[in-house]
Amino acid sequence: MKLKLDLHDIFNKGTEIDKALRGIIDEAIEKKATLVEIIPGKGSGQLKKKVLRFLDQKEIKQLYHRVEKDGDNWGRLFIHFRFASGQDRGRRRR
């Protein structure tokens, strides 16, 4: 399953961007989607940098497997998730 988030409509609304990113990550975990496509657009590159900084936060980074920058379209990112059967990714058991 693949989910998609296009940030064009909220490119200048910082808190909405963070909410949208967290929402799509939570949805991917809930639905066990293996791929999330995020489209910050090309523009000046500032939105893409903001997205990458968000994804690099420790509590967010532990939720996904890896980030891939699209080599053909630099206005697009892919977030890959890996789900082990019987375990919730990003949640540590004690």
ABEGO torsion letter per residue (X at the ends): XBBBBBAAAAAABAAAAAAAAAAAAAAAAAAGBABBBBBAEAEAGAAAAAAAAAAABAAAAAABABBBBBAABAABBBBBBBBBBGBBBGBBBX
